[in-house]
Amino acid sequence: MKIYMDACCLSRPFDDLSQDRARLEAEAVTNILERCRVGLWSLAASEVIDFELSAIKDEDKLLRIRRLYSLAENLLPLTDQAKTRSTALRGQGLALFDSLHLAVAEIFQQDIFLTTDDKLIKKAKAINLDIKVANPVSWFLEVE
């Protein structure tokens, strides 16, 4: 299983977990990453994630996220093809980074794109994509 997690998904285990939803998402992300760590699934890295993570100002949080992210096995580059696809996705109402993440994940044929962003999930369902987009909790429950 090839998994692409956007930056908000990778960050979830280090957010304020006092709300039930955040705690459940953090647990799902942690469980998914554990399966990647033991080799059952594969986590993708991307230049888009790297750039987005570089904007995190909290050094401690960034270090912890990078430890999780170090499980990623292959770096998906931001190719010209992905940039072109991103432009098309932006034309369908997606924000810049959302469109870049989706384009890279789609071009490199990842099996699932995981995000904790409800707006992105809703928009993704309304457009034609070659990749499934889901919340980590619902997806993990579906595949387990």
Contacts in CASP RR format, 6 or more apart in sequence:
PFRMAT RR
TARGET T0000
AUTHOR 0000-0000-0000
METHOD contacts of the structure
MODEL  1
MKIYMDACCLSRPFDDLSQDRARLEAEAVTNILERCRVGLWSLAASEVID
FELSAIKDEDKLLRIRRLYSLAENLLPLTDQAKTRSTALRGQGLALFDSL
HLAVAEIFQQDIFLTTDDKLIKKAKAINLDIKVANPVSWFLEVE
1 40 0 8 1.000
1 41 0 8 1.000
1 42 0 8 1.000
1 111 0 8 1.000
1 112 0 8 1.000
1 143 0 8 1.000
2 41 0 8 1.000
2 42 0 8 1.000
2 44 0 8 1.000
2 109 0 8 1.000
2 110 0 8 1.000
2 111 0 8 1.000
2 112 0 8 1.000
3 32 0 8 1.000
3 36 0 8 1.000
3 41 0 8 1.000
3 42 0 8 1.000
3 43 0 8 1.000
3 44 0 8 1.000
3 110 0 8 1.000
3 111 0 8 1.000
3 112 0 8 1.000
3 114 0 8 1.000
4 43 0 8 1.000
4 44 0 8 1.000
4 46 0 8 1.000
4 76 0 8 1.000
4 101 0 8 1.000
4 104 0 8 1.000
4 105 0 8 1.000
4 110 0 8 1.000
4 112 0 8 1.000
4 113 0 8 1.000
4 114 0 8 1.000
4 131 0 8 1.000
5 29 0 8 1.000
5 32 0 8 1.000
5 43 0 8 1.000
5 49 0 8 1.000
5 114 0 8 1.000
5 115 0 8 1.000
5 136 0 8 1.000
6 49 0 8 1.000
6 52 0 8 1.000
6 97 0 8 1.000
6 98 0 8 1.000
6 101 0 8 1.000
6 113 0 8 1.000
6 114 0 8 1.000
6 115 0 8 1.000
6 117 0 8 1.000
6 120 0 8 1.000
7 49 0 8 1.000
7 52 0 8 1.000
7 53 0 8 1.000
7 97 0 8 1.000
8 115 0 8 1.000
8 116 0 8 1.000
8 117 0 8 1.000
9 25 0 8 1.000
9 29 0 8 1.000
9 114 0 8 1.000
9 115 0 8 1.000
9 116 0 8 1.000
9 136 0 8 1.000
10 29 0 8 1.000
10 49 0 8 1.000
10 53 0 8 1.000
10 65 0 8 1.000
10 68 0 8 1.000
10 69 0 8 1.000
11 56 0 8 1.000
11 61 0 8 1.000
11 65 0 8 1.000
12 22 0 8 1.000
12 25 0 8 1.000
12 26 0 8 1.000
12 29 0 8 1.000
12 116 0 8 1.000
12 136 0 8 1.000
13 26 0 8 1.000
13 29 0 8 1.000
13 30 0 8 1.000
13 64 0 8 1.000
13 68 0 8 1.000
14 61 0 8 1.000
14 64 0 8 1.000
14 65 0 8 1.000
15 22 0 8 1.000
15 26 0 8 1.000
16 22 0 8 1.000
17 23 0 8 1.000
17 26 0 8 1.000
24 137 0 8 1.000
25 116 0 8 1.000
25 135 0 8 1.000
25 136 0 8 1.000
25 137 0 8 1.000
28 136 0 8 1.000
28 137 0 8 1.000
28 139 0 8 1.000
28 140 0 8 1.000
29 114 0 8 1.000
29 136 0 8 1.000
31 140 0 8 1.000
32 41 0 8 1.000
32 114 0 8 1.000
32 136 0 8 1.000
32 140 0 8 1.000
33 43 0 8 1.000
33 68 0 8 1.000
33 71 0 8 1.000
35 41 0 8 1.000
36 42 0 8 1.000
36 43 0 8 1.000
36 71 0 8 1.000
36 73 0 8 1.000
37 71 0 8 1.000
42 73 0 8 1.000
42 74 0 8 1.000
43 69 0 8 1.000
43 71 0 8 1.000
43 72 0 8 1.000
43 73 0 8 1.000
44 72 0 8 1.000
44 73 0 8 1.000
44 74 0 8 1.000
44 76 0 8 1.000
44 105 0 8 1.000
44 108 0 8 1.000
44 110 0 8 1.000
45 69 0 8 1.000
45 72 0 8 1.000
45 73 0 8 1.000
45 74 0 8 1.000
45 75 0 8 1.000
45 76 0 8 1.000
46 75 0 8 1.000
46 76 0 8 1.000
46 77 0 8 1.000
46 78 0 8 1.000
46 101 0 8 1.000
46 104 0 8 1.000
46 105 0 8 1.000
47 75 0 8 1.000
47 76 0 8 1.000
47 77 0 8 1.000
47 78 0 8 1.000
47 104 0 8 1.000
48 78 0 8 1.000
48 97 0 8 1.000
48 100 0 8 1.000
48 101 0 8 1.000
48 104 0 8 1.000
49 69 0 8 1.000
49 101 0 8 1.000
52 97 0 8 1.000
53 62 0 8 1.000
53 65 0 8 1.000
53 66 0 8 1.000
53 69 0 8 1.000
56 62 0 8 1.000
56 65 0 8 1.000
76 104 0 8 1.000
76 105 0 8 1.000
76 107 0 8 1.000
76 108 0 8 1.000
76 110 0 8 1.000
77 104 0 8 1.000
78 100 0 8 1.000
78 104 0 8 1.000
79 104 0 8 1.000
79 107 0 8 1.000
81 107 0 8 1.000
82 100 0 8 1.000
82 103 0 8 1.000
82 104 0 8 1.000
82 107 0 8 1.000
83 100 0 8 1.000
83 103 0 8 1.000
85 99 0 8 1.000
85 102 0 8 1.000
85 103 0 8 1.000
85 106 0 8 1.000
85 107 0 8 1.000
86 96 0 8 1.000
86 99 0 8 1.000
86 100 0 8 1.000
86 102 0 8 1.000
86 103 0 8 1.000
87 99 0 8 1.000
89 98 0 8 1.000
89 99 0 8 1.000
89 102 0 8 1.000
89 103 0 8 1.000
89 127 0 8 1.000
90 96 0 8 1.000
90 99 0 8 1.000
92 123 0 8 1.000
92 126 0 8 1.000
92 127 0 8 1.000
93 123 0 8 1.000
94 102 0 8 1.000
94 120 0 8 1.000
94 123 0 8 1.000
94 124 0 8 1.000
94 127 0 8 1.000
95 120 0 8 1.000
98 117 0 8 1.000
98 120 0 8 1.000
98 123 0 8 1.000
101 113 0 8 1.000
101 115 0 8 1.000
102 113 0 8 1.000
102 124 0 8 1.000
102 129 0 8 1.000
102 131 0 8 1.000
102 133 0 8 1.000
105 113 0 8 1.000
105 131 0 8 1.000
106 113 0 8 1.000
106 129 0 8 1.000
106 130 0 8 1.000
106 131 0 8 1.000
109 130 0 8 1.000
109 131 0 8 1.000
110 131 0 8 1.000
111 131 0 8 1.000
111 132 0 8 1.000
112 131 0 8 1.000
112 132 0 8 1.000
112 133 0 8 1.000
112 134 0 8 1.000
112 139 0 8 1.000
113 124 0 8 1.000
113 131 0 8 1.000
113 132 0 8 1.000
113 133 0 8 1.000
113 134 0 8 1.000
114 133 0 8 1.000
114 134 0 8 1.000
114 135 0 8 1.000
114 136 0 8 1.000
114 139 0 8 1.000
115 121 0 8 1.000
115 133 0 8 1.000
115 134 0 8 1.000
115 135 0 8 1.000
116 135 0 8 1.000
116 136 0 8 1.000
118 135 0 8 1.000
120 133 0 8 1.000
121 133 0 8 1.000
121 134 0 8 1.000
121 135 0 8 1.000
124 133 0 8 1.000
125 133 0 8 1.000
132 139 0 8 1.000
134 142 0 8 1.000
END
